[in-house]
Amino acid sequence: MSLLTVGSVAFDALETPFGKTDKIIGGAATYITLSASYFTNKNNLVAVVGDDFPQEMITNLQERNINTEGLEIRKGEKTFFWSGKYHNDMNTRDTVEVQLNVMENFDPQIPESFQDCEFLMLGNTAPAIQKKVIERLRTRPKLIMIDTMNLWMDIALDDLKDVLKLVDVITINDEEARQLSGEYALVKAAAKIGEMGPKTVIIKKGEHGALLFHGGHIFFAPALPLEEVFDPTGAGDTFAGGFIGYLASTGDVSFANMKRGIIYGSAMASFCVEKFGVERLFELTTEEINQRIAQFVQLSAFELEV
């Protein structure tokens, strides 16, 4: 089934305890679509870049069966840029510089060929933009998933609450879940967020895994212990892409299948952090992904006699 992702395609400059990069390719929609591309061939992208964005990278995305018909290239303008520095624990980071550039007035246009999308992934952008995308689709997708962050809770909370009424799934980290809900306990936080609209709440806990809340049911997926984490940038977006890409490949939005989707998303995120930027996501094989999934199964499987 077809997947439409709307979000940022960007340049990043990163510094972690393992090294430093100049401008490399980043952006939420880049990570999401690359991750999803390993599960669905109907993978459509809507984003905006400047004419400084390399054609070679667009070609690379197309070679991963990502349809870039909805990628707007603005002449004479620059691509969104973010620079960040990670602390030694790799869980916290400082934003060094942000240049909104083309994202400052992003007005997503949905190509006619994307109108029949059955799954919609709204990457982390302003809630008003996310709502506009939903309103511009003539037919409501089978499942709408949204990512957001604390910035929008600080400066656009009413807009965020409006768009949450229209979505099925939200993915959010534990700190953001607590801020949005006003509840510290994550079970209560998920219930409060569910009352805002999304019936499925995914709370990401970084190196401590992810929680799935749906219809009174809870599922926990561990994170895979890795010897080295080079760059956590985009791990959450990669997780979201693996999750919704897997759902789109099956067409099944049941809780049981969402549990499988959480594992696939977690596996893809574990690959993302192994190298800087999106580099690792361009070189995976089906065999590697299957082996990583098996590791996740082994990590949490046990026998017990009661």
LINCORSUL-V874253 format. One line per field, one symbol per residue. phi: phi as a letter, one per 30 degrees, with the letter a starting at -180 (. if undefined). A space follows every 50 residues. Layout:
phi = ???
//
This chain:
phi = .dbccblccbcbbbbbeclbbddbdbjeddddddddddbbdcbcbbabbc dddddedddddddcicdcecddccdibcdebbbbbcdddicbbcddabbd hdddbdbdcceedcdcdcbbccddbeeddddddeddcdbdddbcbbcaad edddcbdddddddddcccbbcadddddddddicdddddddddddddkddb bccdbhdcjbcccahicbbccdcddcdbcdadeiddddeddddddddddc iccddedddddddddddddddeddbdicedddbdcedddddddddddddc dacbcc
//
